Amino acid sequence: MNDFERRGMNYAIWVWDSTWEPWRAWGSKAMNYLFGPDPNNYTEVPNAIMNEIQAAWARNALRPSQFRQP
């Protein structure tokens, strides 16, 4: 994220939620940054990953809500 920010590039972070049960049972949980770094944890917890994401977002000076259509 720091490299994207330094270059002024746009980026997004995705959570792969799905209604397909095999993926819901494993995949969406294993790849959810809200659950922290422990691959066996399947509940939202305060964690360093989310702290870094929020810290990067907090540095953004421009927000979509600041843009107005002419």
KATA-V784317 format. One record per residue. N is the residue number from 1. RES is the residue in one small letter. PSI is psi in whole degrees, 0 to 359 (999 if undefined). OMEGA is omega in whole degrees, 0 to 359 (999 if undefined). D_FIRST is the distance of its C-alpha to the first C-alpha in Angstrom with 1 decimal. Layout:
BEGIN
n:res:psi:omega:d_first
N:RES:PSI:OMEGA:D_FIRST
N:RES:PSI:OMEGA:D_FIRST
END
This chain:
BEGIN
n:res:psi:omega:d_first
1:m:323:178:0.0
2:n:320:178:3.8
3:d:317:177:5.4
4:f:313:181:5.1
5:e:316:181:6.1
6:r:325:181:8.5
7:r:358:181:9.9
8:g:26:182:10.4
9:m:150:176:9.3
10:n:151:177:9.5
11:y:165:178:7.8
12:a:158:175:9.3
13:i:131:186:9.8
14:w:148:168:13.4
15:v:128:184:16.2
16:w:70:175:18.9
17:d:147:183:22.0
18:s:156:173:25.2
19:t:355:178:28.9
20:w:115:190:29.9
21:e:315:179:31.3
22:p:324:179:30.5
23:w:319:179:26.7
24:r:324:183:27.0
25:a:332:182:28.8
26:w:298:192:26.2
27:g:311:183:23.2
28:s:333:178:21.7
29:k:321:183:22.2
30:a:338:184:20.8
31:m:24:182:17.5
32:n:112:183:17.1
33:y:341:178:14.4
34:l:340:183:16.8
35:f:0:178:19.3
36:g:187:187:17.5
37:p:348:182:17.6
38:d:113:183:21.3
39:p:347:179:22.1
40:n:0:179:25.5
41:n:130:182:24.4
42:y:29:175:24.6
43:t:154:179:24.4
44:e:133:179:21.8
45:v:150:171:21.4
46:p:135:182:19.5
47:n:161:184:17.0
48:a:327:180:14.4
49:i:309:180:11.8
50:m:324:177:12.5
51:n:316:179:12.7
52:e:318:178:9.2
53:i:311:181:8.1
54:q:324:178:10.9
55:a:319:178:10.3
56:a:315:180:7.1
57:w:325:182:9.3
58:a:336:180:12.2
59:r:347:181:11.2
60:n:126:181:11.6
61:a:331:180:15.2
62:l:140:179:16.1
63:r:150:180:16.7
64:p:327:181:18.5
65:s:346:180:21.5
66:q:350:182:22.0
67:f:134:180:22.9
68:r:142:175:26.6
69:q:139:178:28.5
70:p:999:999:31.3
END
